[in-house]
Amino acid sequence: MKKLFIILMLSLSIPLASAASKALSEDEIRVMLEARFPGASIDHVAPSEVDSLYSFILQGDLYYISNDGKYLIDGKMLDISTEQIRNISQERISQLDQMKSPMRKREIAKLKDDDMVIFKAPNEEHVISVFTDIDCGYCQKMHRERNDYLSRGITIRYLAFPRSGINSPSGEKLKGIWCSSDPQTAMTEAKLERKYREGNCATPFAEHMSLVRKFGIRGTPGIILENGDLVGGYLPAEIMRQRLDELKKDSK
């Protein structure tokens, strides 16, 4: 999908830059990109570690562009100057992602418990908020191991992220859970036994999907930690507890 977007947009008649190879400022690069990709989300235009390149985020993905605006680069930037190769691109993505953590924490705090399906730890010490899809294999694995999380004091709060859309079969399965009088049992039956209930009620799914886009969640399970950090995938309960303990320790 990402490649298709770039191919389609580059087929437009607007040139990336004039024939002159003059170095452009950050503002000029942004204006040029906005003209080249009308309506697209363009963020965080900044000089990269290579003098002649800027980095920027287009539709949630990291790209590079030459400082004359002529060449757009889709790929990883690696620093091979030392024995341990550094993935500059991944470091930049992580840096930008951490900038969203305070925002995620604020937005998660606004949610009502009634809008989530909650599995509360008996001796709660940590809380994670998990965007889930019924048909996701790692979501099913995580739920199968839910008691490992709960026994380690980790409460799981589920939010809906039907990756194929709210009105898709996955969305309907989630709706059956949220509309159930016993959503915890309905969640377990759906994920582990493939027993699905029908639902006919108002759901918070539109709000949840809005947060998916705002938070930059790409897949499921999308796990938001207590400080707003995003974990893009399954972690075993033991590793999750270690990470949560480290975050709590660092915050003191």
C-alpha positions as CSV (number, residue, x, y, z in Angstrom):
1,M,0.0,0.0,0.0
2,K,2.9,2.3,0.9
3,K,4.6,1.7,-2.4
4,L,1.4,2.1,-4.4
5,F,0.8,5.5,-2.7
6,I,4.2,6.7,-3.7
7,I,4.0,5.4,-7.3
8,L,0.6,7.1,-7.7
9,M,1.7,10.4,-6.3
10,L,4.9,10.5,-8.3
11,S,2.9,10.0,-11.5
12,L,1.6,13.5,-11.0
13,S,2.9,16.2,-13.4
14,I,4.3,18.5,-10.6
15,P,8.1,18.3,-10.7
16,L,9.9,17.6,-7.4
17,A,12.1,20.6,-7.9
18,S,13.3,23.0,-10.5
19,A,16.3,22.1,-12.7
20,A,18.5,24.2,-10.6
21,S,20.3,22.3,-7.8
22,K,20.0,25.0,-5.1
23,A,19.9,23.7,-1.5
24,L,16.4,24.4,0.0
25,S,15.5,25.3,3.5
26,E,13.2,23.1,5.7
27,D,10.3,25.3,5.0
28,E,10.9,25.2,1.3
29,I,11.2,21.4,1.3
30,R,7.9,21.2,3.2
31,V,6.1,23.5,0.7
32,M,7.5,21.5,-2.2
33,L,6.4,18.2,-0.6
34,E,2.9,19.6,0.1
35,A,2.6,20.6,-3.5
36,R,3.9,17.3,-4.7
37,F,1.6,15.2,-2.4
38,P,-1.6,17.3,-2.0
39,G,-3.7,16.2,0.9
40,A,-1.1,13.8,2.3
41,S,0.1,14.0,5.9
42,I,3.7,15.4,6.0
43,D,5.5,15.9,9.3
44,H,8.8,16.3,11.0
45,V,10.9,17.7,8.1
46,A,14.4,17.9,9.5
47,P,18.1,17.6,8.4
48,S,19.3,14.0,8.6
49,E,22.7,12.8,9.6
50,V,23.8,13.1,6.0
51,D,24.4,16.7,5.1
52,S,22.7,16.6,1.8
53,L,19.5,14.9,2.9
54,Y,16.4,15.8,4.9
55,S,14.2,13.2,6.6
56,F,10.4,13.5,6.8
57,I,7.3,11.5,7.6
58,L,4.8,11.0,4.7
59,Q,1.6,9.2,5.6
60,G,3.2,7.8,8.7
61,D,6.3,6.4,7.0
62,L,9.9,7.7,7.0
63,Y,11.5,9.0,3.8
64,Y,14.6,11.0,2.8
65,I,14.8,13.8,0.2
66,S,17.9,15.5,-1.2
67,N,18.3,19.1,-0.1
68,D,17.7,20.4,-3.6
69,G,14.3,18.6,-3.6
70,K,15.1,16.5,-6.7
71,Y,15.5,13.0,-5.2
72,L,13.2,11.1,-2.8
73,I,14.6,8.1,-1.1
74,D,12.6,5.2,0.3
75,G,14.9,2.9,2.4
76,K,16.9,2.5,5.5
77,M,19.9,4.6,6.4
78,L,22.7,2.7,8.1
79,D,25.8,4.0,9.7
80,I,28.6,1.6,8.9
81,S,31.5,3.7,10.2
82,T,31.8,1.7,13.4
83,E,32.1,-2.0,14.2
84,Q,28.4,-2.0,15.4
85,I,26.2,-0.9,12.5
86,R,23.6,1.6,13.5
87,N,20.2,1.8,11.9
88,I,19.8,5.5,11.7
89,S,16.3,5.2,10.2
90,Q,15.0,3.1,13.1
91,E,16.6,5.4,15.6
92,R,14.7,8.4,14.0
93,I,11.4,6.5,14.0
94,S,11.9,5.6,17.7
95,Q,12.7,9.2,18.5
96,L,9.6,10.5,16.7
97,D,7.4,7.7,18.3
98,Q,8.5,8.6,21.8
99,M,7.5,12.2,21.1
100,K,3.9,10.9,20.9
101,S,4.0,9.2,24.2
102,P,2.7,12.1,26.4
103,M,-0.2,12.6,23.9
104,R,-1.1,8.9,23.9
105,K,-1.1,8.9,27.8
106,R,-3.5,11.9,27.8
107,E,-5.8,10.4,25.3
108,I,-6.0,7.0,27.0
109,A,-6.7,8.7,30.3
110,K,-9.9,10.2,28.7
111,L,-11.4,6.8,27.9
112,K,-14.2,5.4,30.0
113,D,-13.9,1.9,31.5
114,D,-17.3,1.1,30.0
115,D,-15.9,1.6,26.5
116,M,-13.2,-1.1,27.0
117,V,-13.3,-4.8,27.8
118,I,-11.2,-5.1,30.9
119,F,-9.4,-8.1,32.5
120,K,-8.4,-6.7,35.9
121,A,-5.4,-8.2,37.8
122,P,-6.3,-9.3,41.3
123,N,-3.2,-7.4,42.7
124,E,-3.0,-4.7,40.1
125,E,0.4,-3.0,39.7
126,H,0.3,-2.0,36.1
127,V,-2.3,-1.3,33.4
128,I,-1.8,-1.8,29.6
129,S,-4.3,-0.7,26.9
130,V,-4.4,-3.1,24.0
131,F,-5.9,-2.4,20.6
132,T,-7.0,-5.8,19.4
133,D,-8.4,-7.6,16.4
134,I,-10.3,-10.9,16.9
135,D,-8.7,-12.5,13.8
136,C,-5.1,-11.6,14.7
137,G,-3.0,-14.6,15.6
138,Y,-0.8,-12.7,18.1
139,C,-3.9,-11.2,19.7
140,Q,-5.2,-14.7,20.2
141,K,-1.8,-15.8,21.7
142,M,-1.7,-12.9,24.1
143,H,-5.3,-13.6,25.2
144,R,-4.5,-17.3,25.7
145,E,-1.7,-16.1,28.1
146,R,-3.9,-13.5,29.8
147,N,-3.6,-15.2,33.2
148,D,0.2,-14.9,33.0
149,Y,-0.3,-11.1,32.7
150,L,-3.0,-11.0,35.4
151,S,-0.9,-13.1,37.9
152,R,2.0,-10.6,37.4
153,G,-0.3,-7.7,38.4
154,I,-0.9,-6.5,34.8
155,T,-4.4,-5.4,34.0
156,I,-5.4,-5.7,30.3
157,R,-7.8,-3.2,28.9
158,Y,-8.9,-4.0,25.4
159,L,-9.9,-1.5,22.7
160,A,-11.2,-2.4,19.2
161,F,-9.0,-2.3,16.1
162,P,-10.7,-4.3,13.4
163,R,-7.9,-4.0,10.8
164,S,-10.3,-4.7,7.9
165,G,-12.7,-2.0,9.0
166,I,-15.5,-1.4,11.5
167,N,-18.1,-2.9,9.2
168,S,-16.0,-5.9,8.2
169,P,-16.6,-9.5,9.5
170,S,-13.8,-8.8,12.1
171,G,-15.6,-5.6,13.2
172,E,-18.9,-7.5,13.5
173,K,-17.2,-10.1,15.7
174,L,-15.9,-7.3,18.0
175,K,-19.3,-5.7,18.1
176,G,-20.7,-9.0,19.4
177,I,-18.3,-8.8,22.3
178,W,-18.8,-5.2,23.1
179,C,-22.6,-5.6,23.0
180,S,-22.6,-8.8,25.2
181,S,-23.8,-8.7,28.8
182,D,-20.6,-10.6,29.6
183,P,-17.9,-9.2,27.3
184,Q,-15.0,-10.9,29.1
185,T,-16.4,-14.3,28.4
186,A,-17.4,-13.3,24.9
187,M,-13.8,-12.1,24.2
188,T,-12.4,-15.4,25.4
189,E,-14.9,-17.5,23.3
190,A,-14.2,-15.4,20.2
191,K,-10.4,-15.5,20.4
192,L,-9.9,-19.0,21.7
193,E,-12.9,-21.0,20.6
194,R,-14.1,-19.1,17.5
195,K,-17.5,-18.7,19.0
196,Y,-19.0,-15.4,17.9
197,R,-22.0,-13.5,19.2
198,E,-24.2,-11.1,17.4
199,G,-24.4,-7.5,18.6
200,N,-26.8,-4.7,18.1
201,C,-25.7,-1.7,20.2
202,A,-23.8,1.6,20.0
203,T,-20.1,1.0,20.2
204,P,-17.0,3.2,20.8
205,F,-15.3,1.8,17.7
206,A,-15.2,5.0,15.7
207,E,-13.4,6.7,18.7
208,H,-11.0,3.7,19.0
209,M,-10.2,3.8,15.3
210,S,-9.5,7.5,15.5
211,L,-7.0,6.8,18.2
212,V,-5.4,4.1,16.1
213,R,-4.6,6.7,13.4
214,K,-3.6,9.4,15.9
215,F,-1.3,7.1,17.8
216,G,0.4,5.7,14.7
217,I,-0.6,2.1,15.4
218,R,0.1,-0.1,12.4
219,G,-0.9,-3.6,13.6
220,T,-2.3,-5.7,16.3
221,P,-1.9,-6.1,19.2
222,G,-1.1,-2.4,19.6
223,I,-0.1,-2.0,23.2
224,I,0.0,1.4,25.0
225,L,2.0,1.4,28.2
226,E,1.3,3.5,31.2
227,N,3.6,6.3,30.1
228,G,2.1,6.3,26.6
229,D,4.8,4.3,24.9
230,L,3.6,2.1,22.0
231,V,4.6,-1.5,21.8
232,G,3.8,-2.7,18.3
233,G,3.2,-6.3,18.9
234,Y,3.0,-9.2,21.4
235,L,5.3,-9.5,24.3
236,P,5.4,-12.4,26.8
237,A,4.0,-11.5,30.2
238,E,7.4,-11.8,31.9
239,I,9.1,-9.4,29.5
240,M,6.1,-7.0,29.7
241,R,6.3,-6.9,33.5
242,Q,10.1,-6.2,33.4
243,R,9.5,-3.3,30.9
244,L,6.7,-1.8,33.0
245,D,8.8,-2.1,36.2
246,E,11.7,-0.3,34.4
247,L,9.4,2.5,33.3
248,K,8.0,3.0,36.8
249,K,11.6,3.0,38.2
250,D,12.7,5.6,35.6
251,S,9.8,7.8,36.3
252,K,10.8,8.2,40.0
